Amino acid sequence: IKQTFLSGSCFNPGMSPDVENVTKWYFVRNTYHRNIAAFRRALKIEGEENMLNRKTESMKARKSSSQKDKKTSMEMHQMDIQRALSISLAATGNLIEGLNLCLEASLQISGMDCGGIYLFDSTFENLNMVVHKGLSKDFVKGVLTYGKDAENVLLIQKGKPLYTLERNLGRSRSPAEQREGLRALASLPLSDKSNVIGCINVASHVFDEISPSSCIALETIAAQTGNVIARLQAKQALEESEEHLRSLMLNAEHFAVYRLIINDSEPHGLNVVFVSPSIVEIMGVSNPEKFETWFENVHTDDRERILSANLRAFETRAFNEIMKISHPQKKEHRWIHSIAKGIPSPSGDIQFVNGIMIDITEGKLAEEALLAKENELKS
């Protein structure tokens, strides 16, 4: 129509324009431009919507990626803490140092700001706080020890971790506990095999909850360190026992304690592991580190009997004899009571001999004097 109008076909020379055709042409033209404008507006709106959707999806993707990266970073951080703890625990032989390492790792991995580690005593009658961090002195003073029947001790003995708010524990709190203002609390049992030996407690003065990933990490540390702490406890007990024995050995008077080890290449089949210095005073031996010198001062009346008893002891795993010696320094006869017991190896053979020598001279002399008095009275 447009082309017809422009070409003048709507008009005849010398005649009026075809009004109907002209009207149609204007109508079509206006409709055409309105549709084009509407179409362009629609395209623009759609483009803007598409752009907005793309931006939204991009932001969601970046947020998801950021959250994923953050979670991965946190997990890597927790793994680094666990790895460092394992290495440090393997290198230490001190119980207190090991407990402090466990507590520090637990606080770092959970984001908590305070805590303590409790261990049962040897009788399992009391649960005692051994190390702590981030707690006030007044608070610590009130929570140092719990009896076996205390409510929190009974919870720990169930062997399950506890996550709660301190105020929800369902027990009355002392003024010191109220002033401390603890909020989120986690208590994780420490087990050696199937026995609960203590617990790790961590808490926050700020937060009301512990994240699920931190809970898992804390439980991993508790499981990881239970056996290690039991090993360190056993080592400490052994060291204390050895120290007591060493003190007994070094400060002995009128007696001497000793340990021998089997050595078939030696004439008497034994080597000295340790012996109290007092053996020189008691026996008058020249070189106490050599077992064969222990017999050099035995009186001739008793020498054969003592040597035979020593040989029998390899079979009976016991030695219990009284011997008379000629003491070279004191220039007199002394009487010594020697008692020993063989300690078998895992295979059943004797590996060590533990024993004690006691100077019974005064008792022996008193016994002889009493016997002489009785004989005198009889005569």
C-alpha positions as CSV (number, residue, x, y, z in Angstrom):
1,I,0.0,0.0,0.0
2,K,2.8,2.3,0.9
3,Q,4.5,1.7,-2.4
4,T,1.2,2.3,-4.2
5,F,0.7,5.5,-2.4
6,L,4.2,6.8,-3.1
7,S,4.0,5.8,-6.8
8,G,0.8,7.9,-7.2
9,S,-1.3,4.9,-8.2
10,C,-3.8,6.0,-5.7
11,F,-4.5,9.0,-7.8
12,N,-5.5,9.5,-11.4
13,P,-4.2,12.6,-13.2
14,G,-6.7,15.3,-12.8
15,M,-8.7,13.4,-10.2
16,S,-8.9,13.5,-6.3
17,P,-6.8,11.0,-4.3
18,D,-8.4,7.8,-3.3
19,V,-9.3,8.7,0.3
20,E,-9.9,5.1,1.3
21,N,-6.5,4.0,0.1
22,V,-4.8,6.9,1.8
23,T,-6.5,6.1,5.2
24,K,-5.5,2.4,4.9
25,W,-1.9,3.4,4.2
26,Y,-1.7,5.7,7.3
27,F,-3.2,3.0,9.5
28,V,-0.7,0.4,8.3
29,R,2.2,2.7,8.7
30,N,1.3,3.7,12.2
31,T,0.7,0.0,13.2
32,Y,3.9,-1.0,11.6
33,H,5.9,1.6,13.6
34,R,4.1,0.8,16.9
35,N,4.8,-2.9,16.5
36,I,8.5,-2.2,15.7
37,A,8.8,0.0,18.8
38,A,7.0,-2.5,21.0
39,F,9.3,-5.3,19.6
40,R,12.4,-3.3,20.3
41,R,11.2,-2.5,23.8
42,A,10.5,-6.2,24.4
43,L,14.0,-7.1,23.1
44,K,15.5,-4.5,25.5
45,I,13.6,-5.7,28.5
46,E,14.4,-9.3,27.7
47,G,18.0,-8.5,27.3
48,E,18.1,-6.6,30.6
49,E,16.3,-9.5,32.3
50,N,18.8,-12.0,30.7
51,M,21.7,-9.8,31.9
52,L,20.2,-9.6,35.4
53,N,19.7,-13.4,35.5
54,R,23.2,-14.0,34.3
55,K,24.5,-11.6,37.0
56,T,22.4,-13.4,39.6
57,E,23.6,-16.8,38.5
58,S,27.2,-15.6,38.5
59,M,26.8,-14.2,42.0
60,K,25.3,-17.5,43.2
61,A,28.1,-19.4,41.6
62,R,30.7,-17.2,43.1
63,K,29.1,-17.4,46.5
64,S,28.8,-21.2,46.2
65,S,32.4,-21.4,45.1
66,S,33.5,-19.1,48.0
67,Q,31.6,-21.3,50.5
68,K,33.2,-24.4,49.1
69,D,36.6,-22.8,49.1
70,K,36.1,-21.7,52.7
71,K,34.9,-25.2,53.8
72,T,37.9,-26.8,52.0
73,S,40.3,-24.3,53.6
74,M,38.8,-25.0,57.1
75,E,39.1,-28.7,56.6
76,M,42.7,-28.4,55.5
77,H,43.4,-26.2,58.5
78,Q,41.9,-28.8,60.8
79,M,43.9,-31.6,59.2
80,D,47.1,-29.5,59.6
81,I,46.3,-29.1,63.3
82,Q,45.7,-32.9,63.7
83,R,48.9,-33.7,61.8
84,A,51.0,-31.4,63.9
85,L,49.4,-32.8,67.1
86,S,50.3,-36.4,66.1
87,I,53.9,-35.4,65.4
88,S,54.2,-33.5,68.6
89,L,52.7,-36.3,70.7
90,A,55.0,-38.9,69.2
91,A,58.0,-36.7,70.1
92,T,57.1,-36.1,73.8
93,G,57.5,-38.4,76.7
94,N,56.1,-36.0,79.3
95,L,52.5,-36.3,80.4
96,I,51.9,-32.7,81.2
97,E,53.4,-31.5,77.9
98,G,51.3,-34.0,76.0
99,L,48.1,-32.8,77.7
100,N,48.9,-29.2,77.0
101,L,49.5,-30.1,73.3
102,C,46.1,-31.8,73.2
103,L,44.3,-28.9,74.8
104,E,45.9,-26.3,72.6
105,A,45.0,-28.3,69.5
106,S,41.4,-28.7,70.7
107,L,41.0,-24.9,71.2
108,Q,42.5,-24.1,67.8
109,I,40.4,-26.6,65.9
110,S,37.1,-25.6,67.6
111,G,37.5,-21.9,67.9
112,M,36.8,-22.0,71.6
113,D,38.7,-19.8,74.0
114,C,39.1,-21.8,77.1
115,G,39.2,-25.4,78.4
116,G,40.8,-28.1,80.5
117,I,41.7,-31.8,80.5
118,Y,40.6,-34.1,83.4
119,L,42.1,-37.5,84.2
120,F,40.9,-40.1,86.6
121,D,43.3,-40.9,89.5
122,S,44.8,-44.4,89.8
123,T,41.9,-45.6,91.9
124,F,39.2,-44.1,89.5
125,E,37.7,-42.5,92.6
126,N,38.2,-38.9,91.5
127,L,38.3,-37.0,88.2
128,N,41.0,-34.3,88.5
129,M,41.8,-31.3,86.3
130,V,45.4,-31.7,85.2
131,V,45.9,-28.8,82.7
132,H,43.7,-25.8,81.8
133,K,43.8,-22.6,79.7
134,G,41.7,-19.4,79.5
135,L,39.9,-19.8,82.8
136,S,39.9,-17.6,85.9
137,K,41.6,-18.8,89.1
138,D,38.4,-18.6,91.1
139,F,36.6,-20.8,88.5
140,V,39.4,-23.3,88.3
141,K,39.5,-23.6,92.1
142,G,35.9,-24.7,92.2
143,V,36.2,-27.3,89.4
144,L,39.6,-29.0,90.1
145,T,38.2,-32.3,91.4
146,Y,35.0,-34.3,91.1
147,G,34.1,-37.5,92.9
148,K,33.1,-40.6,90.9
149,D,29.4,-40.1,91.7
150,A,29.2,-36.5,90.5
151,E,26.6,-36.0,87.7
152,N,29.2,-34.7,85.1
153,V,31.5,-37.6,85.9
154,L,28.7,-40.1,85.3
155,L,28.0,-38.5,82.0
156,I,31.6,-38.8,81.0
157,Q,31.8,-42.4,81.9
158,K,29.1,-43.2,79.3
159,G,31.8,-42.5,76.7
160,K,29.7,-40.2,74.6
161,P,30.6,-36.5,73.6
162,L,28.4,-33.8,75.0
163,Y,27.6,-30.5,73.2
164,T,25.5,-28.0,75.0
165,L,25.2,-24.6,76.7
166,E,26.7,-24.4,80.1
167,R,23.5,-23.0,81.6
168,N,21.6,-26.0,80.2
169,L,23.6,-28.6,82.2
170,G,20.7,-28.7,84.7
171,R,22.7,-28.2,87.9
172,S,23.2,-25.3,90.3
173,R,26.1,-23.0,89.5
174,S,28.4,-21.5,92.1
175,P,29.0,-17.7,92.1
176,A,32.4,-18.2,90.5
177,E,30.8,-20.3,87.7
178,Q,28.2,-17.6,87.1
179,R,30.9,-14.9,86.9
180,E,32.9,-17.0,84.4
181,G,30.1,-16.6,82.0
182,L,30.7,-19.7,79.9
183,R,28.3,-20.3,77.0
184,A,28.9,-23.1,74.4
185,L,30.5,-26.2,76.0
186,A,31.9,-29.4,74.6
187,S,33.0,-32.4,76.7
188,L,34.7,-35.3,75.0
189,P,35.7,-38.5,76.8
190,L,39.2,-39.8,76.5
191,S,39.4,-43.6,76.2
192,D,42.1,-46.2,76.3
193,K,40.7,-49.2,74.6
194,S,37.3,-49.6,76.3
195,N,38.1,-47.6,79.5
196,V,37.3,-43.9,79.9
197,I,40.4,-42.4,81.5
198,G,39.4,-38.7,81.4
199,C,37.9,-36.0,79.2
200,I,38.7,-32.8,77.2
201,N,36.4,-29.9,78.0
202,V,36.4,-26.8,75.8
203,A,34.1,-23.8,76.1
204,S,33.5,-20.3,74.8
205,H,32.8,-17.0,76.6
206,V,31.4,-15.6,73.3
207,F,29.7,-18.2,71.1
208,D,26.5,-20.2,71.7
209,E,27.3,-23.1,69.5
210,I,30.1,-25.2,67.9
211,S,30.0,-25.9,64.2
212,P,29.4,-29.5,63.1
213,S,32.8,-29.6,61.4
214,S,34.5,-28.5,64.6
215,C,32.6,-31.2,66.5
216,I,33.9,-33.9,64.2
217,A,37.4,-32.5,64.5
218,L,37.2,-32.5,68.3
219,E,36.0,-36.1,68.4
220,T,38.9,-37.0,66.1
221,I,41.4,-35.4,68.4
222,A,39.9,-37.1,71.5
223,A,40.0,-40.5,69.7
224,Q,43.6,-39.8,68.5
225,T,45.0,-38.8,71.9
226,G,43.3,-41.2,74.4
227,N,45.8,-44.1,73.8
228,V,48.7,-41.6,73.7
229,I,47.8,-40.2,77.1
230,A,47.4,-43.7,78.5
231,R,50.9,-44.4,77.2
232,L,52.3,-41.2,78.8
233,Q,50.6,-42.0,82.1
234,A,52.2,-45.5,82.1
235,K,55.5,-44.0,81.3
236,Q,55.2,-41.4,84.1
237,A,54.2,-44.1,86.6
238,L,57.2,-46.2,85.5
239,E,59.5,-43.3,85.9
240,E,58.1,-42.5,89.4
241,S,58.5,-46.1,90.4
242,E,62.0,-46.2,89.1
243,E,62.8,-42.9,90.9
244,H,61.4,-44.4,94.2
245,L,63.5,-47.5,93.6
246,R,66.6,-45.4,92.8
247,S,66.1,-43.4,96.0
248,L,65.6,-46.6,98.0
249,M,68.8,-48.0,96.4
250,L,71.0,-45.0,96.9
251,N,69.9,-44.2,100.4
252,A,69.9,-47.8,101.8
253,E,71.4,-48.5,105.2
254,H,72.0,-51.9,106.6
255,F,70.6,-53.4,103.4
256,A,71.2,-53.4,99.7
257,V,68.9,-53.9,96.8
258,Y,70.0,-55.2,93.4
259,R,69.1,-56.5,90.0
260,L,71.0,-59.1,88.0
261,I,70.6,-60.2,84.4
262,I,71.2,-63.6,83.0
263,N,74.5,-64.0,81.1
264,D,75.6,-67.5,80.3
265,S,79.1,-66.4,79.3
266,E,79.9,-65.3,82.9
267,P,81.3,-67.8,85.5
268,H,78.3,-67.4,87.8
269,G,75.9,-66.8,84.9
270,L,74.9,-63.3,86.0
271,N,75.8,-59.7,85.4
272,V,75.0,-56.8,87.7
273,V,72.4,-54.3,86.3
274,F,72.4,-52.2,89.5
275,V,73.1,-52.5,93.2
276,S,73.0,-50.2,96.2
277,P,76.3,-48.6,97.1
278,S,75.6,-49.8,100.6
279,I,76.7,-53.3,99.5
280,V,80.3,-52.2,100.1
281,E,79.5,-51.3,103.7
282,I,77.5,-54.5,104.2
283,M,79.6,-57.1,102.4
284,G,83.0,-55.4,102.1
285,V,83.3,-56.4,98.4
286,S,86.1,-54.9,96.3
287,N,84.1,-54.3,93.1
288,P,80.3,-54.5,93.5
289,E,79.8,-54.1,89.7
290,K,81.2,-57.6,89.3
291,F,78.9,-60.3,90.6
292,E,81.7,-62.8,91.3
293,T,83.2,-60.5,93.9
294,W,80.1,-60.8,96.0
295,F,81.3,-64.2,97.2
296,E,84.9,-63.4,97.9
297,N,84.3,-62.7,101.6
298,V,81.9,-65.6,102.3
299,H,83.2,-67.6,105.2
300,T,84.7,-71.0,104.3
301,D,82.1,-72.7,106.4
302,D,79.3,-71.3,104.2
303,R,80.9,-70.9,100.8
304,E,80.0,-74.3,99.4
305,R,76.4,-74.1,100.6
306,I,76.0,-70.6,99.1
307,L,77.4,-71.5,95.7
308,S,75.2,-74.6,95.5
309,A,72.1,-72.6,96.5
310,N,73.0,-70.0,93.8
311,L,73.1,-72.8,91.1
312,R,69.7,-74.3,92.4
313,A,68.2,-70.8,92.1
314,F,68.3,-71.1,88.3
315,E,65.8,-73.9,88.5
316,T,63.7,-72.8,91.5
317,R,63.8,-69.1,90.6
318,A,64.3,-68.3,94.2
319,F,67.3,-67.7,96.6
320,N,66.9,-67.4,100.3
321,E,70.0,-67.9,102.4
322,I,71.8,-66.6,105.4
323,M,75.6,-66.5,105.1
324,K,78.5,-65.6,107.4
325,I,81.2,-63.4,105.9
326,S,84.6,-62.2,107.0
327,H,84.4,-58.4,106.6
328,P,87.9,-57.2,105.5
329,Q,87.3,-53.5,106.5
330,K,85.6,-54.2,109.9
331,K,87.9,-57.1,110.7
332,E,85.0,-59.2,112.1
333,H,82.4,-61.7,111.1
334,R,79.1,-60.4,109.8
335,W,75.8,-62.3,109.0
336,I,73.9,-61.4,105.8
337,H,70.4,-62.6,104.8
338,S,70.1,-62.6,101.0
339,I,66.7,-63.0,99.3
340,A,66.2,-63.0,95.5
341,K,63.6,-64.0,93.0
342,G,63.9,-64.8,89.3
343,I,61.9,-62.6,86.8
344,P,60.9,-64.6,83.7
345,S,61.0,-63.2,80.1
346,P,57.9,-63.5,77.8
347,S,59.3,-66.8,76.7
348,G,59.3,-68.2,80.2
349,D,63.0,-68.2,80.9
350,I,64.6,-66.3,83.7
351,Q,65.7,-62.9,82.4
352,F,66.4,-60.9,85.6
353,V,67.0,-61.5,89.3
354,N,65.7,-59.0,91.8
355,G,67.0,-59.2,95.3
356,I,67.9,-57.7,98.7
357,M,70.7,-58.2,101.2
358,I,70.1,-57.4,104.8
359,D,72.7,-57.2,107.5
360,I,71.3,-59.3,110.4
361,T,74.5,-59.3,112.4
362,E,73.0,-57.5,115.4
363,G,70.1,-59.9,115.5
364,K,72.4,-62.9,115.1
365,L,74.7,-61.8,117.9
366,A,71.7,-61.2,120.1
367,E,70.4,-64.7,119.3
368,E,73.8,-66.3,120.0
369,A,74.1,-64.4,123.3
370,L,70.6,-65.5,124.3
371,L,71.5,-69.1,123.4
372,A,74.7,-68.9,125.4
373,K,72.7,-67.5,128.4
374,E,70.2,-70.4,128.2
375,N,73.0,-72.9,128.1
376,E,74.7,-71.2,131.1
377,L,71.4,-71.4,133.1
378,K,70.9,-75.0,132.2
379,S,74.4,-75.9,133.4
